[in-house]
């Protein structure tokens, strides 16, 4: 599975900017245990890696970095549209936003992702 980023159209020209693969290796946190653990206790994250949390409905979702040893980028998504992007520091990061999908990535990976852009998970 991979994570693909499609920037919103360029506001000045209305032109669509190209898409890019943010992560070529995506794990899904699809159980209560994997969702609770998230990225806790990992000492590093590989480049091209993401952890995706998929939910059945949109709701306010919290993230923390307690016991996470590396900074991460977190992206909250509703119906494929980015709502918020935040870089969270190890041990002290906390953020909340509405989402039906949350993606955690190595810090800096989502530097070009902005609210209004699209993110999608693809097989392959």
N, CA and C atoms as a LAMMPS dump frame, in Angstrom:
ITEM: TIMESTEP
0
ITEM: NUMBER OF ATOMS
372
ITEM: BOX BOUNDS ff ff ff
-5.0000000000000000e+02 5.0000000000000000e+02
-5.0000000000000000e+02 5.0000000000000000e+02
-5.0000000000000000e+02 5.0000000000000000e+02
ITEM: ATOMS id mol type element x y z
1 1 1 N 0.847 -1.17 0
2 1 2 C 0 0 0
3 1 3 C 0.897 1.239 0
4 2 1 N 0.435 2.284 -0.664
5 2 2 C 1.187 3.541 -0.682
6 2 3 C 0.259 4.707 -0.386
7 3 1 N 0.856 5.822 0.028
8 3 2 C 0.125 7.042 0.347
9 3 3 C 0.449 8.079 -0.708
10 4 1 N -0.592 8.568 -1.39
11 4 2 C -0.419 9.516 -2.488
12 4 3 C -1.012 10.867 -2.092
13 5 1 N -0.25 11.919 -2.375
14 5 2 C -0.633 13.303 -2.084
15 5 3 C -0.965 14.006 -3.395
16 6 1 N -2.135 14.624 -3.444
17 6 2 C -2.538 15.437 -4.588
18 6 3 C -2.782 16.86 -4.093
19 7 1 N -1.864 17.769 -4.384
20 7 2 C -2.057 19.152 -3.952
21 7 3 C -3.313 19.757 -4.574
22 8 1 N -3.909 20.689 -3.849
23 8 2 C -5.04 21.441 -4.398
24 8 3 C -4.538 22.264 -5.577
25 9 1 N -5.452 22.781 -6.356
26 9 2 C -5.035 23.587 -7.504
27 9 3 C -4.297 24.825 -7.038
28 10 1 N -3.421 25.305 -7.877
29 10 2 C -2.667 26.527 -7.607
30 10 3 C -3.651 27.686 -7.613
31 11 1 N -3.735 28.409 -6.502
32 11 2 C -4.72 29.483 -6.363
33 11 3 C -4.619 30.567 -7.414
34 12 1 N -3.413 30.904 -7.861
35 12 2 C -3.243 31.994 -8.814
36 12 3 C -3.625 31.588 -10.233
37 13 1 N -3.167 30.427 -10.657
38 13 2 C -3.407 30.037 -12.047
39 13 3 C -4.541 29.04 -12.196
40 14 1 N -4.933 28.392 -11.096
41 14 2 C -5.96 27.362 -11.17
42 14 3 C -5.436 26.054 -11.723
43 15 1 N -4.138 25.991 -11.983
44 15 2 C -3.541 24.786 -12.554
45 15 3 C -3.388 23.711 -11.472
46 16 1 N -3.607 22.475 -11.854
47 16 2 C -3.421 21.357 -10.944
48 16 3 C -1.935 21.047 -10.832
49 17 1 N -1.425 21.023 -9.637
50 17 2 C -0.047 20.601 -9.423
51 17 3 C -0.038 19.078 -9.408
52 18 1 N 1.046 18.45 -9.794
53 18 2 C 1.13 16.997 -9.896
54 18 3 C 0.977 16.295 -8.559
55 19 1 N 0.842 14.966 -8.602
56 19 2 C 0.744 14.202 -7.368
57 19 3 C 2.096 13.577 -7.045
58 20 1 N 2.251 13.189 -5.789
59 20 2 C 3.493 12.583 -5.343
60 20 3 C 3.188 11.474 -4.345
61 21 1 N 4.062 10.486 -4.298
62 21 2 C 3.948 9.418 -3.319
63 21 3 C 4.687 9.858 -2.065
64 22 1 N 3.952 9.992 -0.96
65 22 2 C 4.572 10.382 0.308
66 22 3 C 5.187 9.183 1.009
67 23 1 N 4.566 8.021 0.853
68 23 2 C 5.059 6.812 1.513
69 23 3 C 4.778 5.608 0.627
70 24 1 N 5.793 4.805 0.418
71 24 2 C 5.615 3.596 -0.385
72 24 3 C 5.37 2.368 0.487
73 25 1 N 5.576 2.507 1.785
74 25 2 C 5.275 1.448 2.742
75 25 3 C 4.306 2.017 3.776
76 26 1 N 3.082 1.496 3.787
77 26 2 C 2.06 1.982 4.708
78 26 3 C 1.531 0.808 5.52
79 27 1 N 1.651 0.929 6.836
80 27 2 C 1.012 -0.025 7.735
81 27 3 C -0.304 0.575 8.184
82 28 1 N -1.279 -0.275 8.459
83 28 2 C -2.55 0.218 8.977
84 28 3 C -2.72 -0.232 10.421
85 29 1 N -3.145 0.683 11.239
86 29 2 C -3.48 0.382 12.631
87 29 3 C -4.957 0.007 12.622
88 30 1 N -5.215 -1.3 12.487
89 30 2 C -6.587 -1.742 12.265
90 30 3 C -7.172 -2.545 13.421
91 31 1 N -6.486 -2.55 14.547
92 31 2 C -7.031 -3.192 15.749
93 31 3 C -6.903 -2.214 16.913
94 32 1 N -7.607 -2.474 17.961
95 32 2 C -7.522 -1.604 19.143
96 32 3 C -6.091 -1.571 19.664
97 33 1 N -5.428 -2.721 19.676
98 33 2 C -4.051 -2.782 20.168
99 33 3 C -3.123 -1.955 19.277
100 34 1 N -3.204 -2.143 17.962
101 34 2 C -2.308 -1.394 17.069
102 34 3 C -2.635 0.094 17.068
103 35 1 N -3.906 0.459 17.239
104 35 2 C -4.264 1.877 17.316
105 35 3 C -3.758 2.498 18.613
106 36 1 N -3.836 1.749 19.696
107 36 2 C -3.359 2.261 20.979
108 36 3 C -1.843 2.409 20.966
109 37 1 N -1.152 1.444 20.382
110 37 2 C 0.309 1.481 20.354
111 37 3 C 0.828 2.523 19.369
112 38 1 N 0.217 2.624 18.197
113 38 2 C 0.668 3.598 17.204
114 38 3 C 2.156 3.477 16.951
115 39 1 N 2.884 4.571 17.109
116 39 2 C 4.336 4.581 16.897
117 39 3 C 5.124 4.58 18.208
118 40 1 N 4.438 4.281 19.314
119 40 2 C 5.124 4.277 20.605
120 40 3 C 6.257 3.256 20.605
121 41 1 N 7.336 3.627 21.262
122 41 2 C 8.513 2.793 21.514
123 41 3 C 9.404 2.598 20.288
124 42 1 N 9.074 3.189 19.167
125 42 2 C 9.958 3.086 17.995
126 42 3 C 11.05 4.137 18.133
127 43 1 N 12.268 3.718 17.876
128 43 2 C 13.424 4.611 18.002
129 43 3 C 13.714 5.347 16.701
130 44 1 N 13.161 4.853 15.585
131 44 2 C 13.348 5.524 14.301
132 44 3 C 12.21 5.096 13.373
133 45 1 N 12.041 5.857 12.299
134 45 2 C 11.053 5.527 11.263
135 45 3 C 11.768 5.503 9.925
136 46 1 N 11.519 4.48 9.118
137 46 2 C 12.153 4.448 7.803
138 46 3 C 11.619 5.561 6.901
139 47 1 N 12.462 6.032 5.983
140 47 2 C 11.977 6.947 4.947
141 47 3 C 10.894 6.202 4.167
142 48 1 N 9.974 6.942 3.585
143 48 2 C 8.907 6.352 2.762
144 48 3 C 7.937 5.494 3.572
145 49 1 N 7.849 5.736 4.907
146 49 2 C 6.976 4.945 5.774
147 49 3 C 5.819 5.799 6.289
148 50 1 N 4.66 5.158 6.465
149 50 2 C 3.515 5.818 7.094
150 50 3 C 2.724 4.795 7.89
151 51 1 N 2.082 5.272 8.938
152 51 2 C 1.132 4.477 9.701
153 51 3 C -0.221 5.145 9.542
154 52 1 N -1.208 4.393 9.051
155 52 2 C -2.541 4.941 8.779
156 52 3 C -3.555 4.385 9.775
157 53 1 N -4.364 5.285 10.309
158 53 2 C -5.464 4.936 11.194
159 53 3 C -6.755 5.237 10.431
160 54 1 N -7.49 4.209 10.055
161 54 2 C -8.753 4.407 9.333
162 54 3 C -9.916 4.184 10.3
163 55 1 N -10.906 5.062 10.2
164 55 2 C -12.072 4.996 11.075
165 55 3 C -13.334 4.881 10.227
166 56 1 N -14.369 4.254 10.785
167 56 2 C -15.625 4.053 10.062
168 56 3 C -16.421 5.334 9.879
169 57 1 N -16.162 6.312 10.723
170 57 2 C -16.901 7.568 10.634
171 57 3 C -15.979 8.726 10.996
172 58 1 N -16.42 9.922 10.668
173 58 2 C -15.672 11.124 11.008
174 58 3 C -15.954 11.486 12.454
175 59 1 N -14.914 11.787 13.177
176 59 2 C -15.048 12.209 14.564
177 59 3 C -13.812 12.976 14.97
178 60 1 N -13.858 13.586 16.128
179 60 2 C -12.695 14.291 16.66
180 60 3 C -11.708 13.253 17.157
181 61 1 N -10.489 13.307 16.639
182 61 2 C -9.459 12.307 16.94
183 61 3 C -8.246 12.988 17.568
184 62 1 N -7.774 12.411 18.671
185 62 2 C -6.607 12.919 19.392
186 62 3 C -5.377 12.099 19.032
187 63 1 N -4.24 12.769 18.997
188 63 2 C -2.943 12.108 18.865
189 63 3 C -2.021 12.637 19.942
190 64 1 N -1.157 11.76 20.442
191 64 2 C -0.13 12.176 21.391
192 64 3 C 1.177 11.494 21.01
193 65 1 N 2.267 12.005 21.539
194 65 2 C 3.564 11.387 21.279
195 65 3 C 4.228 10.902 22.565
196 66 1 N 3.439 10.586 23.568
197 66 2 C 3.973 9.987 24.778
198 66 3 C 4.572 8.626 24.395
199 67 1 N 5.8 8.388 24.767
200 67 2 C 6.544 7.166 24.436
201 67 3 C 6.88 7.042 22.949
202 68 1 N 6.753 8.132 22.209
203 68 2 C 7.228 8.168 20.82
204 68 3 C 8.564 8.905 20.868
205 69 1 N 9.607 8.267 20.36
206 69 2 C 10.966 8.773 20.528
207 69 3 C 11.438 9.67 19.39
208 70 1 N 10.638 9.829 18.345
209 70 2 C 11.035 10.632 17.185
210 70 3 C 9.931 11.629 16.852
211 71 1 N 10.278 12.771 16.262
212 71 2 C 9.234 13.698 15.815
213 71 3 C 8.48 13.088 14.631
214 72 1 N 7.203 13.417 14.543
215 72 2 C 6.377 12.893 13.45
216 72 3 C 5.533 13.994 12.836
217 73 1 N 5.168 13.798 11.579
218 73 2 C 4.138 14.606 10.941
219 73 3 C 2.835 13.838 11.049
220 74 1 N 1.787 14.515 11.446
221 74 2 C 0.463 13.913 11.527
222 74 3 C -0.468 14.666 10.585
223 75 1 N -1.29 13.915 9.856
224 75 2 C -2.223 14.503 8.9
225 75 3 C -3.613 13.943 9.186
226 76 1 N -4.569 14.858 9.426
227 76 2 C -5.961 14.479 9.638
228 76 3 C -6.717 14.682 8.331
229 77 1 N -7.485 13.674 7.925
230 77 2 C -8.155 13.677 6.626
231 77 3 C -9.628 13.319 6.814
232 78 1 N -10.516 14.016 6.092
233 78 2 C -11.944 13.684 6.04
234 78 3 C -12.327 13.524 4.578
235 79 1 N -12.868 12.366 4.229
236 79 2 C -13.295 12.077 2.854
237 79 3 C -12.205 12.392 1.827
238 80 1 N -10.956 12.083 2.176
239 80 2 C -9.845 12.278 1.256
240 80 3 C -9.247 13.67 1.239
241 81 1 N -9.844 14.617 1.987
242 81 2 C -9.376 16.002 1.986
243 81 3 C -8.655 16.301 3.307
244 82 1 N -7.448 16.83 3.202
245 82 2 C -6.639 17.159 4.374
246 82 3 C -7.31 18.275 5.167
247 83 1 N -7.449 18.049 6.474
248 83 2 C -8.025 19.039 7.376
249 83 3 C -6.953 19.786 8.161
250 84 1 N -5.908 19.039 8.552
251 84 2 C -4.859 19.631 9.392
252 84 3 C -3.567 18.845 9.194
253 85 1 N -2.455 19.559 9.278
254 85 2 C -1.127 18.951 9.238
255 85 3 C -0.349 19.53 10.411
256 86 1 N 0.28 18.665 11.176
257 86 2 C 0.985 19.125 12.368
258 86 3 C 2.244 18.286 12.559
259 87 1 N 3.359 18.941 12.886
260 87 2 C 4.557 18.223 13.296
261 87 3 C 4.534 18.151 14.815
262 88 1 N 4.612 16.93 15.341
263 88 2 C 4.537 16.71 16.788
264 88 3 C 5.907 16.296 17.311
265 89 1 N 6.298 16.923 18.408
266 89 2 C 7.586 16.627 19.029
267 89 3 C 7.503 15.329 19.826
268 90 1 N 8.632 14.643 19.97
269 90 2 C 8.645 13.429 20.794
270 90 3 C 8.236 13.74 22.233
271 91 1 N 7.497 12.847 22.827
272 91 2 C 7.097 12.868 24.227
273 91 3 C 6.125 13.973 24.61
274 92 1 N 6.069 15.086 23.881
275 92 2 C 5.261 16.224 24.325
276 92 3 C 4.202 16.663 23.341
277 93 1 N 4.114 16.025 22.202
278 93 2 C 3.163 16.466 21.193
279 93 3 C 1.749 16.004 21.495
280 94 1 N 0.807 16.874 21.218
281 94 2 C -0.609 16.54 21.334
282 94 3 C -1.375 17.415 20.354
283 95 1 N -2.309 16.818 19.64
284 95 2 C -3.148 17.596 18.729
285 95 3 C -4.462 16.863 18.53
286 96 1 N -5.465 17.621 18.098
287 96 2 C -6.822 17.092 17.942
288 96 3 C -7.464 17.749 16.734
289 97 1 N -8.196 16.937 15.953
290 97 2 C -8.929 17.439 14.789
291 97 3 C -9.93 16.373 14.363
292 98 1 N -10.911 16.785 13.574
293 98 2 C -11.865 15.826 13.013
294 98 3 C -11.194 15.05 11.892
295 99 1 N -11.492 13.74 11.824
296 99 2 C -10.889 12.908 10.782
297 99 3 C -11.62 11.578 10.665
298 100 1 N -11.546 11.003 9.47
299 100 2 C -11.899 9.597 9.286
300 100 3 C -10.658 8.799 8.893
301 101 1 N -9.539 9.522 8.706
302 101 2 C -8.231 8.927 8.441
303 101 3 C -7.172 9.826 9.065
304 102 1 N -6.255 9.213 9.793
305 102 2 C -5.085 9.931 10.301
306 102 3 C -3.864 9.183 9.791
307 103 1 N -2.878 9.945 9.342
308 103 2 C -1.633 9.35 8.86
309 103 3 C -0.48 9.947 9.646
310 104 1 N 0.4 9.074 10.142
311 104 2 C 1.614 9.494 10.833
312 104 3 C 2.814 9.146 9.959
313 105 1 N 3.71 10.119 9.807
314 105 2 C 4.865 10.002 8.91
315 105 3 C 6.115 10.523 9.611
316 106 1 N 7.307 10.172 9.12
317 106 2 C 8.52 10.801 9.669
318 106 3 C 8.429 12.327 9.52
319 107 1 N 8.918 13.043 10.516
320 107 2 C 8.863 14.51 10.491
321 107 3 C 9.494 15.045 9.22
322 108 1 N 8.821 16.016 8.611
323 108 2 C 9.294 16.653 7.389
324 108 3 C 8.686 16.072 6.124
325 109 1 N 8.153 14.863 6.205
326 109 2 C 7.577 14.214 5.024
327 109 3 C 6.366 14.974 4.502
328 110 1 N 5.567 15.541 5.401
329 110 2 C 4.341 16.235 5.002
330 110 3 C 4.54 17.753 4.922
331 111 1 N 5.767 18.194 4.74
332 111 2 C 6.057 19.632 4.712
333 111 3 C 5.29 20.364 3.615
334 112 1 N 5.019 19.701 2.497
335 112 2 C 4.315 20.341 1.384
336 112 3 C 2.82 20.027 1.357
337 113 1 N 2.324 19.336 2.376
338 113 2 C 0.9 18.996 2.447
339 113 3 C 0.175 20.108 3.196
340 114 1 N -0.952 20.56 2.635
341 114 2 C -1.709 21.661 3.23
342 114 3 C -3.18 21.3 3.318
343 115 1 N -3.907 21.925 4.245
344 115 2 C -5.358 21.718 4.275
345 115 3 C -5.966 22.02 2.902
346 116 1 N -6.886 21.173 2.486
347 116 2 C -7.502 21.31 1.17
348 116 3 C -6.897 20.377 0.134
349 117 1 N -5.647 19.932 0.371
350 117 2 C -5.037 18.935 -0.509
351 117 3 C -5.767 17.603 -0.321
352 118 1 N -5.481 16.647 -1.187
353 118 2 C -6.079 15.316 -1.085
354 118 3 C -4.99 14.298 -0.76
355 119 1 N -5.345 13.331 0.085
356 119 2 C -4.482 12.184 0.371
357 119 3 C -5.302 10.928 0.13
358 120 1 N -4.654 9.914 -0.45
359 120 2 C -5.357 8.648 -0.637
360 120 3 C -4.391 7.488 -0.46
361 121 1 N -4.929 6.385 0.049
362 121 2 C -4.197 5.143 0.171
363 121 3 C -4.486 4.316 -1.065
364 122 1 N -3.428 3.768 -1.665
365 122 2 C -3.587 2.952 -2.88
366 122 3 C -2.889 1.616 -2.685
367 123 1 N -3.485 0.556 -3.197
368 123 2 C -2.807 -0.731 -3.233
369 123 3 C -1.758 -0.673 -4.309
370 124 1 N -0.653 -1.335 -4.058
371 124 2 C 0.337 -1.409 -5.127
372 124 3 C 1.607 -0.866 -4.717
